[in-house]
Amino acid sequence: MPTDATARPTVSSVHAGAKHAFSKPPSLWIRLIENLGVEGDAHAGATDQHLYHIRRFGPTPNLRQVHLIGAETLEELAGKGHVVRPGELGENISTRNIDLLALPTGTRLRLGSDAVIELTGLRNPCVQIDNFQKGLLKHMVERGPMGVALKCGVMSVVIRGGEVRPNDPITIELPPLPHRPLVYVPPVPAGATA
Protein backbone atom coordinates (compact mmCIF):
# COMPACT_ATOMS: atom_id res chain seq x y z
CA MET A 1 0.00 0.00 0.00
CA PRO A 2 1.70 3.19 -1.15
CA THR A 3 2.35 5.82 1.50
CA ASP A 4 1.47 8.50 -1.06
CA ALA A 5 -1.46 7.94 -3.43
CA THR A 6 0.67 9.00 -6.41
CA ALA A 7 3.79 7.07 -5.43
CA ARG A 8 4.40 3.72 -7.06
CA PRO A 9 5.82 0.86 -4.94
CA THR A 10 9.44 0.22 -5.90
CA VAL A 11 12.56 -1.66 -4.88
CA SER A 12 14.81 0.80 -3.05
CA SER A 13 17.92 -1.38 -2.64
CA VAL A 14 19.02 -5.03 -2.78
CA HIS A 15 21.45 -6.98 -0.58
CA ALA A 16 23.03 -10.42 -0.33
CA GLY A 17 25.68 -11.94 1.88
CA ALA A 18 27.45 -15.26 1.36
CA LYS A 19 28.40 -15.52 5.05
CA HIS A 20 26.12 -15.72 8.06
CA ALA A 21 26.29 -12.17 9.40
CA PHE A 22 23.75 -9.74 10.85
CA SER A 23 24.06 -7.20 8.01
CA LYS A 24 24.18 -7.73 4.25
CA PRO A 25 26.23 -5.61 1.82
CA PRO A 26 24.51 -3.73 -1.02
CA SER A 27 24.40 -5.21 -4.51
CA LEU A 28 23.70 -3.76 -7.94
CA TRP A 29 21.23 -6.62 -8.43
CA ILE A 30 20.24 -9.96 -6.92
CA ARG A 31 18.89 -13.09 -8.56
CA LEU A 32 15.97 -14.87 -6.89
CA ILE A 33 15.89 -18.64 -7.36
CA GLU A 34 12.51 -20.40 -7.20
CA ASN A 35 11.93 -22.27 -3.92
CA LEU A 36 15.42 -21.35 -2.64
CA GLY A 37 15.90 -17.60 -2.14
CA VAL A 38 18.63 -15.16 -3.14
CA GLU A 39 21.42 -16.73 -5.19
CA GLY A 40 24.67 -16.72 -3.20
CA ASP A 41 23.00 -15.60 0.05
CA ALA A 42 23.70 -17.50 3.28
CA HIS A 43 19.95 -17.88 3.92
CA ALA A 44 19.12 -19.45 0.54
CA GLY A 45 17.98 -23.06 0.62
CA ALA A 46 14.98 -25.37 0.64
CA THR A 47 15.38 -25.73 4.42
CA ASP A 48 15.71 -22.91 6.95
CA GLN A 49 19.31 -21.62 6.95
CA HIS A 50 19.12 -19.48 10.10
CA LEU A 51 21.76 -20.98 12.40
CA TYR A 52 19.70 -20.56 15.59
CA HIS A 53 16.73 -22.33 13.98
CA ILE A 54 18.92 -25.19 12.74
CA ARG A 55 20.40 -25.71 16.22
CA ARG A 56 17.05 -25.53 17.97
CA PHE A 57 14.67 -27.22 15.51
CA GLY A 58 16.79 -29.16 13.01
CA PRO A 59 15.82 -29.07 9.34
CA THR A 60 12.57 -27.18 8.67
CA PRO A 61 11.03 -25.80 5.46
CA ASN A 62 12.54 -22.42 4.59
CA LEU A 63 9.78 -19.83 4.92
CA ARG A 64 12.45 -17.13 5.32
CA GLN A 65 14.10 -17.19 1.88
CA VAL A 66 13.87 -13.44 1.26
CA HIS A 67 13.67 -10.70 3.93
CA LEU A 68 12.11 -7.33 3.03
CA ILE A 69 11.87 -4.09 4.99
CA GLY A 70 10.47 -0.69 4.06
CA ALA A 71 12.91 2.18 3.54
CA GLU A 72 10.41 4.29 5.47
CA THR A 73 11.09 2.15 8.56
CA LEU A 74 14.78 3.01 8.35
CA GLU A 75 13.90 6.71 7.99
CA GLU A 76 11.61 6.48 11.04
CA LEU A 77 14.46 4.93 13.04
CA ALA A 78 16.77 7.79 12.03
CA GLY A 79 14.21 10.20 13.46
CA LYS A 80 14.51 8.31 16.76
CA GLY A 81 18.30 8.62 16.80
CA HIS A 82 19.19 5.28 15.18
CA VAL A 83 20.87 5.65 11.80
CA VAL A 84 20.46 2.30 10.04
CA ARG A 85 21.56 1.98 6.43
CA PRO A 86 19.79 -0.36 3.98
CA GLY A 87 20.97 -3.95 4.45
CA GLU A 88 22.18 -3.41 8.00
CA LEU A 89 19.17 -5.22 9.49
CA GLY A 90 19.88 -8.21 7.25
CA GLU A 91 17.21 -7.55 4.67
CA ASN A 92 17.65 -8.69 1.07
CA ILE A 93 15.28 -6.09 -0.34
CA SER A 94 14.42 -2.61 0.87
CA THR A 95 11.15 -1.27 -0.56
CA ARG A 96 9.59 2.15 -0.91
CA ASN A 97 5.94 3.28 -0.98
CA ILE A 98 4.46 0.01 0.29
CA ASP A 99 3.31 -0.78 3.83
CA LEU A 100 4.67 -4.32 4.00
CA LEU A 101 3.45 -4.89 7.56
CA ALA A 102 -0.17 -4.18 6.55
CA LEU A 103 -0.24 -6.80 3.80
CA PRO A 104 -1.90 -10.16 4.51
CA THR A 105 -0.18 -13.54 4.60
CA GLY A 106 0.00 -15.01 1.10
CA THR A 107 0.31 -11.65 -0.67
CA ARG A 108 2.40 -11.99 -3.82
CA LEU A 109 4.78 -9.27 -4.91
CA ARG A 110 6.07 -9.08 -8.47
CA LEU A 111 9.51 -7.49 -8.36
CA GLY A 112 10.51 -6.06 -11.73
CA SER A 113 9.38 -8.03 -14.76
CA ASP A 114 9.94 -11.65 -13.70
CA ALA A 115 10.48 -12.37 -10.00
CA VAL A 116 7.50 -13.21 -7.75
CA ILE A 117 7.64 -13.75 -3.99
CA GLU A 118 4.93 -14.70 -1.49
CA LEU A 119 4.81 -13.22 2.00
CA THR A 120 4.94 -15.88 4.73
CA GLY A 121 5.20 -13.89 7.96
CA LEU A 122 6.90 -11.24 10.05
CA ARG A 123 10.57 -11.22 10.89
CA ASN A 124 11.05 -12.06 14.53
CA PRO A 125 13.11 -9.40 16.31
CA CYS A 126 15.93 -10.76 18.44
CA VAL A 127 18.69 -9.62 20.78
CA GLN A 128 21.08 -9.31 17.81
CA ILE A 129 19.31 -6.03 16.97
CA ASP A 130 20.49 -4.52 20.27
CA ASN A 131 23.93 -6.07 19.75
CA PHE A 132 24.02 -4.17 16.44
CA GLN A 133 22.83 -0.87 17.98
CA LYS A 134 22.05 -0.57 21.68
CA GLY A 135 18.45 0.50 22.28
CA LEU A 136 17.28 -0.26 18.73
CA LEU A 137 15.24 -3.35 19.62
CA LYS A 138 12.65 -1.36 21.60
CA HIS A 139 11.85 0.60 18.42
CA MET A 140 11.45 -2.61 16.40
CA VAL A 141 8.97 -4.07 18.92
CA GLU A 142 6.37 -1.50 19.86
CA ARG A 143 3.66 -2.11 22.44
CA GLY A 144 0.45 -0.15 22.15
CA PRO A 145 -3.29 -0.34 22.81
CA MET A 146 -3.74 -2.73 19.87
CA GLY A 147 -1.02 -5.10 21.12
CA VAL A 148 2.56 -5.68 20.01
CA ALA A 149 3.78 -4.50 16.61
CA LEU A 150 6.85 -6.18 15.11
CA LYS A 151 8.54 -3.69 12.76
CA CYS A 152 11.53 -5.72 11.53
CA GLY A 153 10.12 -6.43 8.10
CA VAL A 154 8.56 -9.45 6.44
CA MET A 155 9.75 -12.84 5.24
CA SER A 156 8.86 -14.53 1.97
CA VAL A 157 9.45 -17.45 -0.36
CA VAL A 158 10.35 -17.27 -4.05
CA ILE A 159 7.50 -18.39 -6.31
CA ARG A 160 9.22 -17.42 -9.57
CA GLY A 161 12.85 -16.49 -9.99
CA GLY A 162 14.37 -13.51 -11.73
CA GLU A 163 16.72 -10.57 -11.30
CA VAL A 164 15.77 -7.73 -8.96
CA ARG A 165 17.36 -4.28 -9.08
CA PRO A 166 16.91 -0.95 -7.31
CA ASN A 167 14.07 1.10 -8.85
CA ASP A 168 12.26 -2.01 -10.14
CA PRO A 169 8.49 -1.59 -9.81
CA ILE A 170 6.60 -3.74 -7.31
CA THR A 171 3.14 -5.06 -8.19
CA ILE A 172 0.93 -6.27 -5.33
CA GLU A 173 -1.40 -9.27 -5.71
CA LEU A 174 -3.57 -9.87 -2.66
CA PRO A 175 -4.64 -13.43 -1.79
CA PRO A 176 -8.31 -14.49 -1.84
CA LEU A 177 -10.50 -13.45 1.08
CA PRO A 178 -10.60 -13.88 4.00
CA HIS A 179 -7.22 -12.27 4.58
CA ARG A 180 -5.00 -13.39 7.45
CA PRO A 181 -2.64 -10.82 8.99
CA LEU A 182 1.08 -11.46 8.89
CA VAL A 183 2.36 -13.00 12.11
CA TYR A 184 5.64 -14.48 13.25
CA VAL A 185 5.77 -18.06 12.00
CA PRO A 186 8.04 -20.26 14.14
CA PRO A 187 9.96 -23.03 12.40
CA VAL A 188 8.03 -26.31 12.32
CA PRO A 189 10.14 -29.47 12.05
CA ALA A 190 9.35 -31.66 9.04
CA GLY A 191 6.54 -34.08 9.89
CA ALA A 192 5.23 -31.98 12.80
CA THR A 193 1.97 -30.09 12.69
CA ALA A 194 1.77 -26.37 13.42
N, C-alpha and C positions, 0 to 999 in steps of 0.2 A: 504494500500500500504506500504510494508515494507520499512524502511529507509535504509536498507542494503539488497542487492539482495539475500544474503545467509541467512538472518535472518527471522525466521518464526514469524508471529504475535502471541502474547501470552497475557494472562491475567497476569498483574504484581501484582495487589493486589485487594482485595474486601472489601467492607465497607457497613455497615447498621447501622441505628440509629432509635430507637423506638420513640424518642422525636424529635419535630421540633427544629432543631439547624442548624447552618451554616455548621459545620464540622460533619463528620461521623467517628466513631471509626473503626479500622481494625477488620476483622473477618478471621477466618481460612477458612470459606466457606460461601456462601450465597445460598439461594434457590430462584430461579425465579418461579413465579406463573403466568401461562397463563392469559393474559388480566388484570393483577393486578399490577405486579411489584415484588419487593424484599420482601419476607416474613419477617414480623416483622419491616419493615422500615416505617417511618412516611409518606413517599410519595407514598406508595402502595395504590391502589384503582382503581376502574373503573372510578371514576371522579377525576379531578385534586385535589391534596391534598396540593398544595402550598398555604399557608395562605393568602398571598397577592392576589392571583388569586381568591380565594374563596370570599374574602371581595369585590373585585372589580367587578367580573363577575358572581358570583354565581356558581352553579354546571356546569362544562364543562367536556367533555370527557378527560380522562387522557392520553395525548400524551407525558408525562414526567415521565413514570414509572421507567425508569432506566437511570441514568446519567453516561456517560463515559468520561474520559479524558486521553490523552496520557501521559505516564510517561516522555516522552521527553519534553513536555510542562513544567512540573515541573522542569526539569533539566535546561531548558532555563531560567526560572524565577530565579533560583538560580544564574545563571551567571549574572543576572541583579540586584543581591543583595536582592532578595526575596526568602528566604528559605521556601518552602511550602511542607509539607509532604503529601504523598498519603492520600486521604480522607478529607483533610482539606478544600478543595473547595466544599465539599458536594457530591463528586462523589461516586457512588456505585462500579464502576469498573474502575481501572486504567489499561491501555493497554500498550503494547510495540511493536515496529516495525510495526505500522500501522498508516497512516496519516488519522485519523478519519475525520478531517475537509475537506479533499479532496473527500470523498465518497459522492455519490449522495443520495438524499432522496429516501427512499424505499430500501436501501441496507440492506440485512440480514446478520447478523453475527451469526455463530454457535460458541457457547462458550463451550468448552469441548465436550463431546459426545452427550449431549441431548438438552441443552438450545439453543433457537433461539430467537434473538431480531431483530426488524426492526427499522432503524433510521428514526426519524420523523422530526428532525430539530436541530438547534443550541441552546445551552443554552444561555439565555439572561443575559449578565453581569449586575449587579446592584450595588448600593451603599454599600451593605453589604460586598462586596469584599474589599473596602477601610476601612470599619469598622473593618474587620479582620486584614488587614495589610495596613497601610497608603501608598498610592502611587502605590499599586498593580493594581488597576483598569486600569490605563493607559497602562499597559503592556498586559492586557486582551482584550483591544479594541484598535487595531492599525489602524491608518489612513495612507494610502499610495496612490500612483498614480492609483491603481486599485480600490480604494474605502476603505470601512471600513472592517476590518477583526475581527470577534469575535473569541476569542481563549479560551473560557471557557469550551469547550467540546461539546458533542452532547447528545441529548435526544433520547429515544427509547421506544418502547412498546414490551411486551413479547408475542411472537408468540407461543412458546412452552417452557414449564417450564423445570426445571432441576437444579442440583447443579452446582455451578461455584466456582472454586478454583484458587489460584495463580498458575501460570505455565500451566494452561489449554491452549491448542492450540485454535486459532481463525481462522475460515474459513470464507472467504468473498464471498458472492453471490450478484453480482450486479443485479439491476432491469433491465427490458427490456428498450431498447432505445426508445425515447430519454431520456437521463438522465437530472434530475433537480437538481441543486445544493442545498445543505442544506442551509436553511434560518431560521431565528427566526420565529416561528409560534405562534402568540398570541392566548390565549384561546378564543374559540368561544362558546358562550352560546348555550345550546341545542336548536334546532329549528331555530337558526340564520344561515345565509349563510356567508361563508368567503369572 
